[in-house]
Amino acid sequence: MRRLLILLGGLLLIMTTGTGMAADPENRIYLDLKDGRVVIDLRPDVAPRHVARIKELTREGFYDGIVFHRVIEGFMAQTGDPTGTGRGGSGTNLPAEFSGVPFVRGTVGMARAQSPDSGDSQFFICFADARFLDGQYTVWGSVVEGMEFVDMIARGEPPRQPDSIVRMQVAADAE
């Protein structure tokens, strides 16, 4: 928190504003959708391997143009499969990094198959709290701006006309 000291009529007022901490551009993702920009703060403190892999794929342009292939009303929007079928990925599985971070609205988690260590490139953003996922999926980020644009993603499994990621960038690299 940042504190402001204000002298008003001989009375000292102390006000706090914000967190006082600027976001680390190396641990922030810009996810551009057709309706606007979604800002995701990464969580290297709870999922360092996942965060490193997401940044690596992002910097390669892997996510640009990939569709949201599974979008369930009241639950989540899933993307990250270059085939658009839900069966593809980058080809590199990651060991699970489960944490105590809860799956609530705006949480970004790694999708996986039955094996906990099968997370690859697919991820999802929760539309609503999904606490039944706690401790079973890796949390690697959270939406801090633009959740209204996530809410606009076309629904379906798959959607008839799926929305896609226009561009995904690490904030430190953003133009």
C-alpha positions as CSV (number, residue, x, y, z in Angstrom):
1,M,0.0,0.0,0.0
2,R,1.1,3.5,-0.7
3,R,0.4,6.1,1.9
4,L,-0.4,9.7,1.3
5,L,0.1,12.2,4.1
6,I,-2.1,15.2,3.9
7,L,-2.1,18.2,6.2
8,L,-5.6,19.7,6.3
9,G,-6.3,22.6,8.7
10,G,-3.6,21.4,11.1
11,L,-4.9,17.8,11.0
12,L,-2.7,15.1,9.5
13,L,-4.6,12.7,7.4
14,I,-3.2,9.4,6.3
15,M,-4.7,7.8,3.2
16,T,-3.7,4.6,1.4
17,T,-4.0,4.0,-2.3
18,G,-3.7,0.8,-4.2
19,T,-1.2,-1.9,-3.5
20,G,1.8,0.4,-4.3
21,M,3.3,-2.4,-6.3
22,A,3.6,-2.1,-10.0
23,A,2.9,-5.3,-11.9
24,D,6.0,-7.2,-13.1
25,P,5.8,-7.0,-17.0
26,E,7.8,-10.3,-17.1
27,N,5.0,-12.0,-15.2
28,R,2.0,-10.5,-17.0
29,I,0.3,-11.7,-20.1
30,Y,-1.8,-9.7,-22.6
31,L,-4.4,-11.9,-24.2
32,D,-6.1,-10.0,-27.0
33,L,-9.5,-11.2,-28.0
34,K,-11.8,-9.8,-30.7
35,D,-13.7,-7.8,-28.0
36,G,-10.7,-6.4,-26.1
37,R,-7.6,-7.1,-24.0
38,V,-7.5,-9.5,-21.1
39,V,-4.6,-9.0,-18.6
40,I,-3.4,-12.0,-16.8
41,D,-1.0,-11.9,-13.9
42,L,1.2,-15.0,-13.8
43,R,1.9,-17.0,-10.6
44,P,5.5,-18.2,-10.7
45,D,5.3,-18.4,-6.9
46,V,3.0,-21.4,-7.2
47,A,3.6,-22.8,-10.6
48,P,7.1,-21.9,-11.8
49,R,7.4,-24.6,-14.5
50,H,4.0,-23.8,-15.9
51,V,4.6,-20.1,-16.0
52,A,8.0,-20.6,-17.7
53,R,6.4,-22.8,-20.4
54,I,3.4,-20.5,-21.0
55,K,5.8,-17.6,-21.5
56,E,8.0,-19.7,-23.8
57,L,5.0,-20.7,-26.0
58,T,3.7,-17.1,-25.9
59,R,7.0,-15.7,-27.1
60,E,7.0,-18.3,-29.9
61,G,3.6,-17.0,-31.1
62,F,2.1,-20.5,-30.4
63,Y,-1.2,-19.2,-29.0
64,D,-1.9,-16.6,-31.7
65,G,-5.0,-17.6,-33.7
66,I,-5.9,-20.6,-31.6
67,V,-9.6,-21.1,-30.9
68,F,-11.5,-21.6,-27.7
69,H,-12.7,-25.1,-28.4
70,R,-14.5,-25.8,-25.2
71,V,-16.6,-23.1,-23.6
72,I,-19.1,-24.1,-20.9
73,E,-21.5,-21.5,-19.6
74,G,-21.0,-20.8,-15.9
75,F,-17.8,-22.8,-15.8
76,M,-14.9,-22.0,-18.1
77,A,-13.4,-21.2,-21.5
78,Q,-10.6,-23.6,-22.7
79,T,-8.0,-22.9,-25.5
80,G,-4.4,-23.8,-26.3
81,D,-4.9,-26.7,-28.8
82,P,-3.5,-25.8,-32.2
83,T,-5.8,-28.5,-33.8
84,G,-8.9,-26.9,-32.3
85,T,-10.2,-30.3,-31.3
86,G,-9.2,-30.5,-27.6
87,R,-6.8,-33.4,-28.4
88,G,-3.7,-31.4,-29.4
89,G,-0.9,-29.5,-27.7
90,S,2.7,-28.4,-28.0
91,G,4.1,-31.9,-27.4
92,T,5.6,-31.2,-24.0
93,N,3.9,-32.5,-20.8
94,L,4.5,-30.7,-17.5
95,P,4.5,-32.2,-14.0
96,A,1.6,-31.0,-11.9
97,E,2.2,-28.0,-9.6
98,F,-0.8,-28.2,-7.4
99,S,-1.2,-25.4,-4.8
100,G,-3.7,-24.1,-2.3
101,V,-4.7,-21.3,-4.7
102,P,-8.5,-21.7,-5.2
103,F,-10.2,-21.8,-8.6
104,V,-12.5,-18.7,-8.5
105,R,-13.8,-16.4,-11.2
106,G,-10.8,-15.3,-13.3
107,T,-8.5,-18.1,-12.3
108,V,-6.3,-19.4,-15.2
109,G,-5.5,-23.1,-14.9
110,M,-3.7,-25.7,-17.0
111,A,-6.0,-28.3,-18.7
112,R,-4.9,-31.9,-18.5
113,A,-5.9,-35.4,-19.4
114,Q,-6.5,-38.1,-16.7
115,S,-2.9,-38.1,-15.6
116,P,-2.0,-35.1,-13.3
117,D,1.3,-34.8,-15.2
118,S,-0.3,-34.4,-18.6
119,G,-0.7,-30.6,-18.8
120,D,0.8,-29.3,-22.0
121,S,-0.3,-26.0,-23.7
122,Q,-4.1,-26.1,-23.1
123,F,-5.5,-23.8,-20.5
124,F,-8.8,-22.5,-19.2
125,I,-10.2,-19.4,-17.6
126,C,-12.9,-19.8,-15.0
127,F,-16.2,-17.8,-15.6
128,A,-17.2,-18.6,-12.0
129,D,-15.9,-20.2,-8.9
130,A,-15.0,-23.8,-9.5
131,R,-13.7,-24.9,-6.1
132,F,-14.1,-28.6,-7.0
133,L,-11.0,-28.2,-9.1
134,D,-8.9,-27.1,-6.1
135,G,-5.8,-29.2,-5.7
136,Q,-6.4,-31.2,-8.8
137,Y,-5.3,-28.7,-11.5
138,T,-2.4,-26.3,-11.7
139,V,-3.2,-22.6,-11.2
140,W,-0.7,-20.5,-13.2
141,G,-2.4,-17.1,-13.3
142,S,-5.4,-14.9,-12.8
143,V,-7.3,-12.3,-14.8
144,V,-6.8,-8.8,-13.4
145,E,-8.4,-6.8,-16.2
146,G,-10.7,-7.6,-19.0
147,M,-12.8,-10.4,-17.6
148,E,-15.8,-8.8,-19.3
149,F,-14.1,-9.8,-22.6
150,V,-13.7,-13.4,-21.4
151,D,-17.4,-13.4,-20.6
152,M,-18.1,-12.6,-24.3
153,I,-16.4,-15.7,-25.7
154,A,-18.8,-17.9,-27.7
155,R,-20.2,-20.9,-25.9
156,G,-20.2,-24.5,-27.0
157,E,-18.2,-27.8,-27.1
158,P,-17.1,-26.7,-29.7
159,P,-18.8,-23.4,-30.3
160,R,-20.5,-23.1,-33.8
161,Q,-18.3,-20.1,-34.6
162,P,-15.5,-20.3,-32.0
163,D,-13.7,-17.2,-30.9
164,S,-9.9,-17.3,-31.0
165,I,-6.9,-15.7,-29.4
166,V,-6.0,-12.7,-31.7
167,R,-2.6,-12.4,-30.0
168,M,-1.0,-13.3,-26.8
169,Q,2.1,-11.5,-25.5
170,V,4.3,-11.3,-22.4
171,A,3.8,-7.7,-21.3
172,A,7.6,-7.1,-21.2
173,D,7.7,-7.8,-24.9
174,A,4.5,-5.9,-25.8
175,E,4.7,-3.3,-28.6
